[in-house]
Amino acid sequence: MSNRVDLNLIRELEEFGLKDAGKCYNCGNCTAICDLSTPENPFPRKMVRYVQLGQKELILKSPEPWLCYYCGDCSIRCPREADPGETMMVLRRYLTSLYDWTGFSKRFYTSEKFEELAVGVIGGLVGLGMIIWAIANWSGINWAHADVSSVWSTEGIEKADLAMAGILSFFLLTNLYRCVKLVMGDYIKKVPLRMYWEEVKYLLVQFATQKQFDGCKTKGNRQRWIAHLAIMTGYASIFLLVVVFINGLPFMGIDVLKFQRGWASMGGRAEISIFNPLRLIGYYSFFAIMYGTTYVIISRLKKTQPQFKNTHSTDWMFLILLQATAITGIFINLGHIFDWVFFTYAIYVIHMMVAIPMLVLEVPFAKWAHLAYRPVVLMLMKVKGKFIAQQEQAKEAVLAPEVAV
């Protein structure tokens, strides 16, 4: 079977941040020293070679970019300074854009102006909408105590959150389905659903812990893994509370929205214990996000580690929006504690202006989408490997009697 050669592939990848792949002369050192490379899925040499040969179709079907956690060892050991680790990072951005059927992801990754405009427009529209909503409800605003729900109704915010969650899930899941089809190829029809179901636990473990990350034994990788895990768990925990469990946690008797948005609607300011589960989750989320993002920002500024030497504009945008979301979130909490009325209302608007653009742009189209693609591809490779092994065992069982005769 022949593959079409795309002569413009390297030029296209340069828009996603590719720089040094042309220096590679395929010695194979990068693959030999990689802790995660396997005979079945060798990388990064194979992927760099695909880039050089213009094999876009093969790259599109390849799981290897998602199996790499960019420890940077390959870039350190490369005798030609071709930076294969960064090439793998570029390919993750590229594949994210190819999975996205809307074309939005490609524009987001290849145009810094478009990226800034998208964030600015969405944030501006959110802020304008919140202000108009507040003006329309001016007579009902509680100016005696900080009570966000008196400005923006709990029911309205709940409906908006659920609508946004549904839209984002649609885009992410449809893009994820395209990823699954491409990576599995013909096997997607051959593998029984039962085998996918058997690996759901593995999928959840990989998503929640990024366990495979720790397989890289490069010096300093453990700290980077902890920072990565802090960012993911910090944001995921608050996302689950505010979006998924927005109607409350019935088994704990907790109303998430009333807790998050002020307590005047519950009969006046209520003193909430510092040991309340929701408050503890919120504080963990803040400190986890701040620790993880600060570590990454300092590392990217110092550029002492290979994986932080090249920073794409989307990397900075992701970190800025994430920190801004965490900081404004904790300010809302302080506003409630000290009953700073106008401050609480104003900071809530700013919080929504940074949190919503991050969700709308990052979850289905950019950085947060990687958290879906990577564990899913890891699961698919495990399922595919088990299926192939079973097929080979079945063939051996059929041939065994003939050999015996």
Buried (B, 14 or more C-beta within 10 A) or exposed (E): EEEEEBEEBBEBBEBBBBBBBEBBEBBEBBBEBBEBBEEEBBBBBBBBBBBBBBBBBBBBBBBBBBBBBBBBBBBBBBEBEBBBBBBBBBBBBBBBBBBBEEEBBBBBBBBBEBBEEBBEEBBEEBBEBBEEBBEEBEEEBBEEBBBBBBBBBBEEBBEBBBEBBEEBBEBBEBBBBBBBEBBBEEEBEEBEEEBBEEBEEBBEBBBEBBBBBBBBEBEBBEEBBBBBBBBBBBBBBBBEBBBEBBEBBEEEEBBBBBBBBBBBBEEEBEEBEEEEEBBEBBEBBBBBBBBBBBBBBEBBEEEEBBBBBBBBBBBBBBBBBBBBBBBBBBBBBEBBBEBBBEBBBEBBBBBBBBBBBBBBBBBBBBBBBBBBBBBBBBBBBBBBEBBBEEEEEEEEEEEEEEEEE
